[in-house]
Amino acid sequence: MQSVRVGWIYDRRFLQHDTGEDHPESPARLVAIVNAVEQAGLLSQLVALPFRQASSAELTLAHDPAYVDLVRMMCDAGFSFVGSRETRICRQSYDIAALAAGGVLAACEAVMAGHITRAFCAVRPPGHHAEFDAAMGYCLFNHVAIAAEHLVRNHGLTRVAIVDFDVHHGNGTQHFFAERNDVLYISLHERPGSIGFPGTGEADEIGSGAGAGYTLNVPLNRGSGPREYLAALAQHVEPALTAFRPEFLLLSAGFDALMWDNSSNLNLQPGTYGALTDSLVQIAARHAQGRVVSVLEGGYHIPQLGAAVVAHILAMSEEE
């Protein structure tokens, strides 16, 4: 195997998004990831990418302008949550969420320019539950949806694929593109009813209108582990991606299906994320010139989170 250049999006300012004591989506998540990546000897091999805060115009690629203004005003006013009490904010949260979105956009630009082949974005807060006009599930802005729309509008891509392997279904991302055939949304997640949140992601949710058939949900049963995950990948995800022939692959990379993670009832090991990622980047190598940008979503078991991310980045760094 040979190494490929992998970009790295991270900034200590992401730690300033203060969710309060005992909240699962804490700054400690990123601290654990950065420490694990450094201890694995990967940090010096990754290409640190410069980036800036996304503008309000860039955020409105996927969000109602009034909603973007609302989040800014609520943060400025010192509110402690937006949408629901679980989606906590502080005065810095608008700027930090916009910085996260800007980091993902910068990663996409670096890949499109050929400076790197792939990138991992160690950002927070996460994004895939954020809807067009609503915060949800710890998420303020939907970074992956913004990036996909940016690639379509500003780079003229006609086949962008999103694979979401967070244990919770990415309701916001699915809804953004449900009627589109230029963005394929695929989600591997714990079956609705087995997991309480967000209640979407049944297999019969396939998109509508021009987008019918461009949404693929692969719900997994309670207790599923590496065998079931990789079988679902081979039987459902890989054929759909191969048929779509994406020009760019975006990953909503959630690491909350680990067997120790209290937010789910699945049983993955850290190494499972390496095998999962390897399959996805090989498809990108065949159809998308290798272009992959991965964006951190969930993952709340701090002791094993870093190991799972390391396995993911290692797989992104290798190519046949």
Contacts in CASP RR format, 6 or more apart in sequence:
PFRMAT RR
TARGET T0000
AUTHOR 0000-0000-0000
METHOD contacts of the structure
MODEL  1
MQSVRVGWIYDRRFLQHDTGEDHPESPARLVAIVNAVEQAGLLSQLVALP
FRQASSAELTLAHDPAYVDLVRMMCDAGFSFVGSRETRICRQSYDIAALA
AGGVLAACEAVMAGHITRAFCAVRPPGHHAEFDAAMGYCLFNHVAIAAEH
LVRNHGLTRVAIVDFDVHHGNGTQHFFAERNDVLYISLHERPGSIGFPGT
GEADEIGSGAGAGYTLNVPLNRGSGPREYLAALAQHVEPALTAFRPEFLL
LSAGFDALMWDNSSNLNLQPGTYGALTDSLVQIAARHAQGRVVSVLEGGY
HIPQLGAAVVAHILAMSEEE
1 318 0 8 1.000
1 319 0 8 1.000
1 320 0 8 1.000
2 318 0 8 1.000
2 319 0 8 1.000
3 45 0 8 1.000
3 317 0 8 1.000
3 318 0 8 1.000
3 319 0 8 1.000
4 117 0 8 1.000
4 118 0 8 1.000
4 290 0 8 1.000
4 316 0 8 1.000
4 317 0 8 1.000
4 318 0 8 1.000
4 319 0 8 1.000
5 47 0 8 1.000
5 115 0 8 1.000
5 116 0 8 1.000
5 117 0 8 1.000
5 118 0 8 1.000
6 45 0 8 1.000
6 46 0 8 1.000
6 47 0 8 1.000
6 116 0 8 1.000
6 117 0 8 1.000
6 118 0 8 1.000
6 119 0 8 1.000
6 120 0 8 1.000
6 313 0 8 1.000
6 316 0 8 1.000
6 317 0 8 1.000
7 46 0 8 1.000
7 47 0 8 1.000
7 48 0 8 1.000
7 49 0 8 1.000
7 107 0 8 1.000
7 110 0 8 1.000
7 116 0 8 1.000
7 118 0 8 1.000
7 119 0 8 1.000
7 120 0 8 1.000
8 43 0 8 1.000
8 46 0 8 1.000
8 47 0 8 1.000
8 48 0 8 1.000
8 49 0 8 1.000
8 119 0 8 1.000
8 120 0 8 1.000
8 122 0 8 1.000
9 49 0 8 1.000
9 51 0 8 1.000
9 103 0 8 1.000
9 104 0 8 1.000
9 106 0 8 1.000
9 107 0 8 1.000
9 119 0 8 1.000
9 120 0 8 1.000
9 121 0 8 1.000
9 122 0 8 1.000
9 123 0 8 1.000
10 30 0 8 1.000
10 34 0 8 1.000
10 48 0 8 1.000
10 121 0 8 1.000
10 122 0 8 1.000
10 123 0 8 1.000
11 51 0 8 1.000
11 99 0 8 1.000
13 92 0 8 1.000
13 95 0 8 1.000
13 96 0 8 1.000
13 99 0 8 1.000
14 27 0 8 1.000
14 30 0 8 1.000
14 96 0 8 1.000
14 99 0 8 1.000
14 100 0 8 1.000
14 122 0 8 1.000
14 123 0 8 1.000
14 124 0 8 1.000
15 27 0 8 1.000
15 30 0 8 1.000
15 31 0 8 1.000
16 27 0 8 1.000
16 90 0 8 1.000
16 92 0 8 1.000
16 96 0 8 1.000
17 27 0 8 1.000
17 89 0 8 1.000
17 90 0 8 1.000
17 92 0 8 1.000
17 93 0 8 1.000
17 96 0 8 1.000
17 97 0 8 1.000
17 124 0 8 1.000
17 125 0 8 1.000
18 27 0 8 1.000
18 88 0 8 1.000
18 90 0 8 1.000
18 92 0 8 1.000
18 93 0 8 1.000
19 25 0 8 1.000
19 26 0 8 1.000
19 88 0 8 1.000
19 90 0 8 1.000
19 125 0 8 1.000
19 138 0 8 1.000
20 26 0 8 1.000
20 88 0 8 1.000
23 88 0 8 1.000
24 138 0 8 1.000
24 263 0 8 1.000
24 300 0 8 1.000
25 124 0 8 1.000
25 125 0 8 1.000
25 126 0 8 1.000
25 138 0 8 1.000
25 298 0 8 1.000
25 300 0 8 1.000
27 124 0 8 1.000
28 302 0 8 1.000
29 124 0 8 1.000
29 298 0 8 1.000
29 299 0 8 1.000
29 300 0 8 1.000
29 302 0 8 1.000
29 305 0 8 1.000
30 122 0 8 1.000
30 124 0 8 1.000
32 302 0 8 1.000
32 303 0 8 1.000
32 305 0 8 1.000
32 306 0 8 1.000
33 122 0 8 1.000
33 296 0 8 1.000
33 305 0 8 1.000
33 306 0 8 1.000
33 309 0 8 1.000
34 43 0 8 1.000
34 122 0 8 1.000
35 306 0 8 1.000
36 305 0 8 1.000
36 306 0 8 1.000
36 307 0 8 1.000
36 309 0 8 1.000
36 310 0 8 1.000
37 43 0 8 1.000
37 46 0 8 1.000
37 122 0 8 1.000
37 306 0 8 1.000
37 309 0 8 1.000
37 310 0 8 1.000
37 313 0 8 1.000
40 310 0 8 1.000
40 314 0 8 1.000
42 310 0 8 1.000
42 313 0 8 1.000
42 314 0 8 1.000
42 317 0 8 1.000
45 317 0 8 1.000
46 120 0 8 1.000
46 313 0 8 1.000
47 110 0 8 1.000
47 115 0 8 1.000
47 116 0 8 1.000
49 103 0 8 1.000
49 106 0 8 1.000
49 107 0 8 1.000
49 110 0 8 1.000
49 116 0 8 1.000
49 119 0 8 1.000
50 106 0 8 1.000
51 99 0 8 1.000
51 102 0 8 1.000
51 103 0 8 1.000
51 105 0 8 1.000
51 106 0 8 1.000
51 107 0 8 1.000
52 99 0 8 1.000
52 102 0 8 1.000
52 103 0 8 1.000
52 106 0 8 1.000
53 95 0 8 1.000
53 98 0 8 1.000
53 99 0 8 1.000
53 102 0 8 1.000
54 98 0 8 1.000
54 99 0 8 1.000
54 101 0 8 1.000
54 102 0 8 1.000
54 103 0 8 1.000
54 105 0 8 1.000
54 141 0 8 1.000
54 146 0 8 1.000
55 98 0 8 1.000
56 65 0 8 1.000
56 68 0 8 1.000
56 69 0 8 1.000
56 72 0 8 1.000
56 98 0 8 1.000
58 101 0 8 1.000
58 102 0 8 1.000
58 105 0 8 1.000
58 146 0 8 1.000
58 150 0 8 1.000
59 68 0 8 1.000
59 98 0 8 1.000
59 101 0 8 1.000
59 141 0 8 1.000
59 146 0 8 1.000
60 68 0 8 1.000
61 145 0 8 1.000
61 146 0 8 1.000
61 149 0 8 1.000
61 150 0 8 1.000
61 153 0 8 1.000
62 132 0 8 1.000
62 141 0 8 1.000
62 142 0 8 1.000
62 145 0 8 1.000
62 146 0 8 1.000
62 149 0 8 1.000
62 176 0 8 1.000
63 130 0 8 1.000
63 132 0 8 1.000
63 133 0 8 1.000
63 141 0 8 1.000
63 142 0 8 1.000
63 146 0 8 1.000
64 132 0 8 1.000
64 133 0 8 1.000
66 133 0 8 1.000
67 132 0 8 1.000
67 133 0 8 1.000
67 134 0 8 1.000
68 141 0 8 1.000
70 82 0 8 1.000
71 82 0 8 1.000
71 89 0 8 1.000
71 93 0 8 1.000
71 94 0 8 1.000
71 97 0 8 1.000
71 135 0 8 1.000
71 140 0 8 1.000
71 141 0 8 1.000
72 94 0 8 1.000
74 82 0 8 1.000
74 89 0 8 1.000
75 89 0 8 1.000
75 90 0 8 1.000
75 91 0 8 1.000
75 92 0 8 1.000
75 93 0 8 1.000
75 94 0 8 1.000
75 95 0 8 1.000
76 91 0 8 1.000
76 94 0 8 1.000
78 89 0 8 1.000
78 90 0 8 1.000
78 91 0 8 1.000
79 89 0 8 1.000
80 88 0 8 1.000
80 89 0 8 1.000
80 90 0 8 1.000
81 87 0 8 1.000
81 88 0 8 1.000
81 89 0 8 1.000
82 89 0 8 1.000
82 135 0 8 1.000
82 140 0 8 1.000
83 134 0 8 1.000
83 135 0 8 1.000
83 136 0 8 1.000
84 135 0 8 1.000
84 136 0 8 1.000
84 137 0 8 1.000
86 137 0 8 1.000
86 138 0 8 1.000
87 135 0 8 1.000
87 136 0 8 1.000
87 137 0 8 1.000
87 138 0 8 1.000
87 139 0 8 1.000
87 140 0 8 1.000
88 138 0 8 1.000
89 140 0 8 1.000
93 125 0 8 1.000
93 140 0 8 1.000
94 140 0 8 1.000
96 124 0 8 1.000
96 125 0 8 1.000
97 125 0 8 1.000
97 140 0 8 1.000
97 141 0 8 1.000
98 141 0 8 1.000
99 123 0 8 1.000
100 121 0 8 1.000
100 123 0 8 1.000
100 124 0 8 1.000
100 125 0 8 1.000
100 141 0 8 1.000
100 143 0 8 1.000
101 141 0 8 1.000
101 143 0 8 1.000
101 146 0 8 1.000
102 143 0 8 1.000
103 121 0 8 1.000
103 123 0 8 1.000
103 143 0 8 1.000
104 121 0 8 1.000
104 123 0 8 1.000
104 143 0 8 1.000
104 144 0 8 1.000
104 146 0 8 1.000
104 147 0 8 1.000
104 293 0 8 1.000
104 295 0 8 1.000
105 146 0 8 1.000
105 147 0 8 1.000
105 150 0 8 1.000
107 119 0 8 1.000
107 121 0 8 1.000
107 147 0 8 1.000
107 293 0 8 1.000
108 147 0 8 1.000
108 150 0 8 1.000
108 151 0 8 1.000
108 248 0 8 1.000
108 293 0 8 1.000
110 116 0 8 1.000
110 119 0 8 1.000
111 117 0 8 1.000
111 118 0 8 1.000
111 119 0 8 1.000
111 248 0 8 1.000
111 291 0 8 1.000
111 292 0 8 1.000
111 293 0 8 1.000
112 151 0 8 1.000
112 155 0 8 1.000
112 248 0 8 1.000
112 291 0 8 1.000
117 290 0 8 1.000
117 291 0 8 1.000
117 292 0 8 1.000
117 319 0 8 1.000
118 281 0 8 1.000
118 284 0 8 1.000
118 290 0 8 1.000
118 291 0 8 1.000
118 292 0 8 1.000
118 293 0 8 1.000
118 294 0 8 1.000
118 316 0 8 1.000
118 317 0 8 1.000
119 292 0 8 1.000
119 293 0 8 1.000
119 294 0 8 1.000
120 253 0 8 1.000
120 294 0 8 1.000
120 296 0 8 1.000
120 309 0 8 1.000
120 312 0 8 1.000
120 313 0 8 1.000
120 316 0 8 1.000
121 143 0 8 1.000
121 293 0 8 1.000
121 294 0 8 1.000
121 295 0 8 1.000
121 296 0 8 1.000
122 296 0 8 1.000
122 309 0 8 1.000
123 143 0 8 1.000
123 295 0 8 1.000
123 296 0 8 1.000
124 296 0 8 1.000
125 138 0 8 1.000
125 139 0 8 1.000
125 140 0 8 1.000
126 138 0 8 1.000
126 139 0 8 1.000
126 166 0 8 1.000
126 254 0 8 1.000
126 296 0 8 1.000
126 297 0 8 1.000
126 298 0 8 1.000
127 138 0 8 1.000
127 139 0 8 1.000
127 140 0 8 1.000
127 141 0 8 1.000
127 142 0 8 1.000
127 143 0 8 1.000
127 144 0 8 1.000
127 252 0 8 1.000
127 295 0 8 1.000
127 297 0 8 1.000
128 139 0 8 1.000
128 142 0 8 1.000
128 144 0 8 1.000
128 145 0 8 1.000
128 164 0 8 1.000
128 166 0 8 1.000
128 170 0 8 1.000
128 171 0 8 1.000
128 172 0 8 1.000
128 173 0 8 1.000
128 252 0 8 1.000
128 297 0 8 1.000
129 136 0 8 1.000
129 137 0 8 1.000
129 138 0 8 1.000
129 139 0 8 1.000
129 142 0 8 1.000
129 168 0 8 1.000
129 170 0 8 1.000
129 171 0 8 1.000
129 172 0 8 1.000
129 198 0 8 1.000
130 136 0 8 1.000
130 139 0 8 1.000
130 140 0 8 1.000
130 141 0 8 1.000
130 142 0 8 1.000
130 145 0 8 1.000
130 172 0 8 1.000
131 142 0 8 1.000
131 171 0 8 1.000
131 172 0 8 1.000
131 175 0 8 1.000
132 172 0 8 1.000
132 175 0 8 1.000
132 176 0 8 1.000
136 171 0 8 1.000
136 172 0 8 1.000
136 198 0 8 1.000
137 197 0 8 1.000
137 198 0 8 1.000
142 172 0 8 1.000
142 173 0 8 1.000
142 176 0 8 1.000
143 295 0 8 1.000
144 162 0 8 1.000
144 164 0 8 1.000
144 173 0 8 1.000
144 250 0 8 1.000
144 252 0 8 1.000
144 295 0 8 1.000
145 172 0 8 1.000
145 173 0 8 1.000
145 176 0 8 1.000
145 177 0 8 1.000
147 250 0 8 1.000
147 293 0 8 1.000
147 295 0 8 1.000
148 160 0 8 1.000
148 162 0 8 1.000
148 176 0 8 1.000
148 177 0 8 1.000
148 183 0 8 1.000
148 250 0 8 1.000
149 176 0 8 1.000
151 157 0 8 1.000
151 160 0 8 1.000
151 248 0 8 1.000
152 158 0 8 1.000
152 160 0 8 1.000
152 182 0 8 1.000
152 183 0 8 1.000
157 182 0 8 1.000
157 247 0 8 1.000
157 248 0 8 1.000
158 182 0 8 1.000
158 247 0 8 1.000
159 182 0 8 1.000
159 184 0 8 1.000
159 244 0 8 1.000
159 245 0 8 1.000
159 246 0 8 1.000
159 247 0 8 1.000
159 248 0 8 1.000
160 182 0 8 1.000
160 183 0 8 1.000
160 184 0 8 1.000
160 246 0 8 1.000
160 247 0 8 1.000
160 248 0 8 1.000
160 250 0 8 1.000
161 183 0 8 1.000
161 184 0 8 1.000
161 186 0 8 1.000
161 241 0 8 1.000
161 244 0 8 1.000
161 246 0 8 1.000
161 248 0 8 1.000
161 249 0 8 1.000
161 250 0 8 1.000
161 288 0 8 1.000
162 173 0 8 1.000
162 177 0 8 1.000
162 183 0 8 1.000
162 184 0 8 1.000
162 185 0 8 1.000
162 186 0 8 1.000
162 249 0 8 1.000
162 250 0 8 1.000
162 251 0 8 1.000
162 252 0 8 1.000
163 186 0 8 1.000
163 187 0 8 1.000
163 188 0 8 1.000
163 237 0 8 1.000
163 241 0 8 1.000
163 249 0 8 1.000
163 250 0 8 1.000
163 251 0 8 1.000
163 252 0 8 1.000
163 280 0 8 1.000
164 170 0 8 1.000
164 173 0 8 1.000
164 185 0 8 1.000
164 186 0 8 1.000
164 187 0 8 1.000
164 188 0 8 1.000
164 189 0 8 1.000
164 251 0 8 1.000
164 252 0 8 1.000
164 254 0 8 1.000
164 297 0 8 1.000
165 187 0 8 1.000
165 188 0 8 1.000
165 189 0 8 1.000
165 251 0 8 1.000
165 252 0 8 1.000
165 253 0 8 1.000
165 254 0 8 1.000
165 257 0 8 1.000
165 276 0 8 1.000
166 187 0 8 1.000
166 189 0 8 1.000
166 252 0 8 1.000
166 253 0 8 1.000
166 254 0 8 1.000
166 256 0 8 1.000
166 257 0 8 1.000
166 297 0 8 1.000
166 298 0 8 1.000
166 299 0 8 1.000
167 189 0 8 1.000
167 190 0 8 1.000
167 195 0 8 1.000
167 254 0 8 1.000
167 256 0 8 1.000
167 257 0 8 1.000
167 261 0 8 1.000
167 263 0 8 1.000
167 264 0 8 1.000
167 266 0 8 1.000
167 298 0 8 1.000
168 189 0 8 1.000
168 190 0 8 1.000
168 195 0 8 1.000
168 197 0 8 1.000
168 198 0 8 1.000
168 256 0 8 1.000
168 263 0 8 1.000
168 264 0 8 1.000
168 298 0 8 1.000
169 187 0 8 1.000
169 189 0 8 1.000
169 192 0 8 1.000
169 198 0 8 1.000
169 199 0 8 1.000
169 200 0 8 1.000
169 201 0 8 1.000
169 217 0 8 1.000
169 219 0 8 1.000
170 187 0 8 1.000
170 189 0 8 1.000
170 198 0 8 1.000
170 200 0 8 1.000
170 201 0 8 1.000
170 252 0 8 1.000
171 198 0 8 1.000
171 199 0 8 1.000
171 200 0 8 1.000
171 201 0 8 1.000
173 185 0 8 1.000
173 252 0 8 1.000
174 185 0 8 1.000
174 187 0 8 1.000
174 200 0 8 1.000
174 201 0 8 1.000
174 205 0 8 1.000
174 207 0 8 1.000
174 215 0 8 1.000
174 217 0 8 1.000
176 183 0 8 1.000
177 183 0 8 1.000
177 185 0 8 1.000
177 211 0 8 1.000
177 214 0 8 1.000
177 215 0 8 1.000
178 185 0 8 1.000
178 207 0 8 1.000
178 208 0 8 1.000
178 211 0 8 1.000
178 215 0 8 1.000
179 207 0 8 1.000
179 208 0 8 1.000
179 209 0 8 1.000
179 210 0 8 1.000
179 211 0 8 1.000
180 210 0 8 1.000
180 211 0 8 1.000
180 214 0 8 1.000
181 210 0 8 1.000
181 211 0 8 1.000
181 214 0 8 1.000
183 214 0 8 1.000
184 214 0 8 1.000
184 215 0 8 1.000
184 216 0 8 1.000
184 240 0 8 1.000
184 241 0 8 1.000
184 244 0 8 1.000
184 246 0 8 1.000
185 214 0 8 1.000
185 215 0 8 1.000
185 216 0 8 1.000
186 215 0 8 1.000
186 216 0 8 1.000
186 217 0 8 1.000
186 218 0 8 1.000
186 237 0 8 1.000
186 240 0 8 1.000
186 241 0 8 1.000
187 201 0 8 1.000
187 216 0 8 1.000
187 217 0 8 1.000
187 218 0 8 1.000
188 218 0 8 1.000
188 220 0 8 1.000
188 229 0 8 1.000
188 232 0 8 1.000
188 233 0 8 1.000
188 237 0 8 1.000
189 195 0 8 1.000
189 201 0 8 1.000
189 217 0 8 1.000
189 218 0 8 1.000
189 219 0 8 1.000
189 220 0 8 1.000
190 219 0 8 1.000
190 220 0 8 1.000
190 222 0 8 1.000
190 224 0 8 1.000
190 257 0 8 1.000
190 264 0 8 1.000
190 265 0 8 1.000
190 266 0 8 1.000
191 219 0 8 1.000
191 220 0 8 1.000
191 221 0 8 1.000
191 222 0 8 1.000
192 199 0 8 1.000
192 200 0 8 1.000
192 201 0 8 1.000
192 202 0 8 1.000
192 219 0 8 1.000
193 199 0 8 1.000
194 221 0 8 1.000
194 222 0 8 1.000
194 265 0 8 1.000
195 264 0 8 1.000
195 265 0 8 1.000
201 217 0 8 1.000
201 219 0 8 1.000
202 217 0 8 1.000
202 219 0 8 1.000
203 217 0 8 1.000
203 218 0 8 1.000
203 219 0 8 1.000
205 215 0 8 1.000
205 217 0 8 1.000
206 212 0 8 1.000
206 213 0 8 1.000
206 214 0 8 1.000
206 215 0 8 1.000
206 216 0 8 1.000
206 217 0 8 1.000
207 213 0 8 1.000
207 214 0 8 1.000
207 215 0 8 1.000
214 244 0 8 1.000
216 236 0 8 1.000
216 237 0 8 1.000
216 240 0 8 1.000
218 232 0 8 1.000
218 236 0 8 1.000
218 237 0 8 1.000
220 228 0 8 1.000
220 229 0 8 1.000
220 232 0 8 1.000
220 266 0 8 1.000
221 228 0 8 1.000
222 265 0 8 1.000
222 266 0 8 1.000
223 265 0 8 1.000
223 266 0 8 1.000
223 267 0 8 1.000
224 266 0 8 1.000
224 267 0 8 1.000
225 257 0 8 1.000
225 259 0 8 1.000
225 266 0 8 1.000
225 267 0 8 1.000
225 268 0 8 1.000
225 272 0 8 1.000
226 267 0 8 1.000
226 268 0 8 1.000
226 269 0 8 1.000
226 271 0 8 1.000
226 272 0 8 1.000
226 275 0 8 1.000
229 257 0 8 1.000
229 266 0 8 1.000
229 268 0 8 1.000
229 272 0 8 1.000
229 276 0 8 1.000
230 272 0 8 1.000
230 275 0 8 1.000
230 276 0 8 1.000
230 279 0 8 1.000
233 276 0 8 1.000
233 279 0 8 1.000
234 279 0 8 1.000
237 279 0 8 1.000
237 280 0 8 1.000
238 279 0 8 1.000
238 283 0 8 1.000
241 249 0 8 1.000
241 280 0 8 1.000
241 283 0 8 1.000
241 287 0 8 1.000
242 283 0 8 1.000
242 286 0 8 1.000
242 287 0 8 1.000
245 287 0 8 1.000
246 283 0 8 1.000
246 284 0 8 1.000
246 287 0 8 1.000
246 288 0 8 1.000
247 287 0 8 1.000
247 288 0 8 1.000
247 289 0 8 1.000
247 291 0 8 1.000
248 288 0 8 1.000
248 291 0 8 1.000
248 292 0 8 1.000
248 293 0 8 1.000
249 280 0 8 1.000
249 281 0 8 1.000
249 283 0 8 1.000
249 284 0 8 1.000
249 288 0 8 1.000
249 290 0 8 1.000
249 291 0 8 1.000
249 292 0 8 1.000
249 293 0 8 1.000
250 292 0 8 1.000
250 293 0 8 1.000
250 294 0 8 1.000
250 295 0 8 1.000
251 277 0 8 1.000
251 280 0 8 1.000
251 292 0 8 1.000
251 293 0 8 1.000
251 294 0 8 1.000
251 295 0 8 1.000
252 295 0 8 1.000
252 297 0 8 1.000
253 294 0 8 1.000
253 295 0 8 1.000
253 296 0 8 1.000
253 297 0 8 1.000
253 309 0 8 1.000
253 312 0 8 1.000
254 296 0 8 1.000
254 297 0 8 1.000
254 298 0 8 1.000
254 299 0 8 1.000
255 261 0 8 1.000
255 273 0 8 1.000
255 296 0 8 1.000
255 298 0 8 1.000
255 299 0 8 1.000
255 305 0 8 1.000
255 306 0 8 1.000
255 308 0 8 1.000
255 309 0 8 1.000
255 312 0 8 1.000
256 263 0 8 1.000
256 264 0 8 1.000
256 298 0 8 1.000
256 299 0 8 1.000
256 300 0 8 1.000
256 301 0 8 1.000
257 264 0 8 1.000
257 266 0 8 1.000
257 267 0 8 1.000
257 268 0 8 1.000
258 264 0 8 1.000
258 266 0 8 1.000
258 268 0 8 1.000
258 269 0 8 1.000
258 270 0 8 1.000
258 299 0 8 1.000
258 301 0 8 1.000
258 304 0 8 1.000
258 305 0 8 1.000
258 308 0 8 1.000
259 266 0 8 1.000
259 267 0 8 1.000
259 268 0 8 1.000
259 269 0 8 1.000
260 301 0 8 1.000
260 303 0 8 1.000
260 304 0 8 1.000
261 299 0 8 1.000
261 300 0 8 1.000
261 301 0 8 1.000
261 304 0 8 1.000
262 300 0 8 1.000
262 301 0 8 1.000
263 298 0 8 1.000
263 299 0 8 1.000
263 300 0 8 1.000
268 308 0 8 1.000
270 304 0 8 1.000
270 306 0 8 1.000
270 307 0 8 1.000
270 308 0 8 1.000
270 310 0 8 1.000
270 311 0 8 1.000
271 307 0 8 1.000
271 308 0 8 1.000
271 311 0 8 1.000
272 311 0 8 1.000
273 308 0 8 1.000
273 309 0 8 1.000
273 311 0 8 1.000
273 312 0 8 1.000
273 315 0 8 1.000
274 311 0 8 1.000
274 312 0 8 1.000
274 314 0 8 1.000
274 315 0 8 1.000
275 315 0 8 1.000
276 315 0 8 1.000
277 294 0 8 1.000
277 311 0 8 1.000
277 312 0 8 1.000
277 315 0 8 1.000
277 316 0 8 1.000
278 315 0 8 1.000
278 318 0 8 1.000
280 292 0 8 1.000
281 290 0 8 1.000
281 292 0 8 1.000
281 315 0 8 1.000
281 316 0 8 1.000
281 318 0 8 1.000
281 319 0 8 1.000
282 319 0 8 1.000
282 320 0 8 1.000
284 290 0 8 1.000
284 291 0 8 1.000
284 292 0 8 1.000
285 319 0 8 1.000
285 320 0 8 1.000
290 319 0 8 1.000
292 316 0 8 1.000
294 312 0 8 1.000
294 316 0 8 1.000
296 309 0 8 1.000
299 305 0 8 1.000
299 308 0 8 1.000
END
